[in-house]
Amino acid sequence: MTEYSPPRVWVWNRGTGGAFASTNRPVAGPTHEQALPVGRHPLQLYSLATPNGVKVTTMLEELLAQGHAGAEYDAWLIRIGEGDQFGSGFVDINPNSKIPTMVDHSGPEPIRVFESGSILLYLAEKFGAFIPKDVRGRTECLNWLFWQMGSAPYVGGGCGHFYAYAPHKIEYAIDRFAMETKRQLDVLNRRLAQNRYVVGDEYTIADMAIFPWYGWLVEGWLYNAAEFLHVQEYPHVQRWATDLLTRPAVRRGRMVNRIFGDPASQLHERHDASDFTTRTQDRVDTPKT
């Protein structure tokens, strides 16, 4: 194999291939005119059921389960493989062109919120829920929320990409990111050995942020990498994931904007709580897939 030598000045090669080559590009901004729909609820979510998207739908379903009627929402499907995130309407509310993105229409002026961690924190503060009230607890919750936000690129963009999606398998890249992913799983496993939830005895937005990445990994739902990463080494993460999957809101959140897997697990768009019953009742009643 010929060793790659980086050029003095990098130039975008459109023919590099890979699972996301058709949508990845080195510039920002819209590629086409496309207005976003707006439904009847205060909260409008534009997303896809990736791990980052599921963080927010889980939070919204948990808020509704707690009785917060103001958390009713419309979840509009953004097909990132088809470039919906580069439409003019989407870029207006998220210049970074990533899902999930939310607009809150409950006040005198709409408020845009993008980045999944920012949306979780916004909703937690808006409704006074799923974040500790005391300074110590709140800070610990934010410690773990930002830990996840900073760590996920190593899991998804690193380990997941080079192991599952890259057109060529590169030993160094796979080894580097697998090592870091396992280190992060060990960090979480040690934490959960001492606590029921990530922050302690209280279920918080930290759990909602971390579960769709690390919980899905140990459940075998990400990158077909459970055996590769030998997730049995992390029994406390597995226990925690199993515990969270008993929560109906977690199971509902995983369904919203889902367009892959078992058709019974998919709810492409969510505009009313009855959508779960009328379209996918069997899926709601089943803890795991």
URBELQUI-V980325 format. One record per pair of residues at least 6 apart in sequence whose C-alpha atoms are under 6 Angstrom apart, sorted by the first residue. I is the first residue (numbers start at 1). GAP is how many residues later the second one is. D is the distance in whole Angstrom. If there is no record, write none. Layout:
# URBELQUI-V980325
I & GAP & D
I & GAP & D
This chain:
# URBELQUI-V980325
18 & 148 & 5
18 & 149 & 5
19 & 146 & 6
30 & 56 & 5
30 & 57 & 5
30 & 58 & 5
31 & 55 & 6
32 & 55 & 5
33 & 54 & 6
33 & 55 & 5
34 & 53 & 5
34 & 54 & 5
34 & 55 & 6
35 & 54 & 5
36 & 53 & 5
41 & 31 & 6
41 & 32 & 5
42 & 62 & 6
42 & 63 & 5
42 & 64 & 5
43 & 30 & 5
43 & 60 & 6
43 & 61 & 5
44 & 29 & 6
44 & 30 & 5
44 & 58 & 6
44 & 59 & 5
45 & 29 & 6
45 & 30 & 5
45 & 57 & 4
46 & 29 & 6
46 & 30 & 5
46 & 54 & 6
46 & 55 & 5
47 & 6 & 6
47 & 30 & 6
47 & 31 & 5
47 & 52 & 5
47 & 53 & 5
48 & 29 & 6
48 & 30 & 6
48 & 209 & 5
49 & 208 & 5
49 & 209 & 5
51 & 161 & 5
51 & 162 & 6
53 & 47 & 5
54 & 199 & 6
54 & 200 & 6
55 & 153 & 5
55 & 154 & 5
57 & 196 & 5
58 & 192 & 5
58 & 195 & 4
61 & 188 & 5
62 & 187 & 5
74 & 196 & 6
74 & 197 & 4
75 & 194 & 5
75 & 195 & 5
76 & 193 & 5
77 & 180 & 6
77 & 192 & 6
78 & 6 & 6
85 & 12 & 5
86 & 11 & 6
91 & 6 & 6
93 & 19 & 6
101 & 13 & 5
102 & 10 & 6
102 & 11 & 5
103 & 8 & 6
103 & 9 & 4
104 & 6 & 5
104 & 7 & 5
113 & 6 & 6
124 & 6 & 6
130 & 74 & 4
130 & 75 & 6
131 & 73 & 5
132 & 6 & 5
141 & 58 & 6
141 & 65 & 6
144 & 62 & 6
145 & 61 & 5
148 & 62 & 6
155 & 26 & 6
158 & 19 & 5
159 & 18 & 5
159 & 19 & 5
160 & 63 & 6
162 & 12 & 6
163 & 11 & 6
164 & 59 & 6
189 & 45 & 6
189 & 47 & 5
189 & 48 & 5
192 & 44 & 6
193 & 43 & 6
197 & 6 & 6
215 & 26 & 5
216 & 6 & 6
218 & 8 & 6
218 & 13 & 5
220 & 6 & 5
245 & 42 & 6
255 & 10 & 6
255 & 11 & 5
255 & 12 & 5
256 & 11 & 5
257 & 10 & 6
257 & 11 & 4
257 & 12 & 5
258 & 8 & 5
258 & 9 & 6
258 & 10 & 5
259 & 7 & 6
259 & 9 & 6
264 & 16 & 6
264 & 19 & 6
265 & 18 & 5
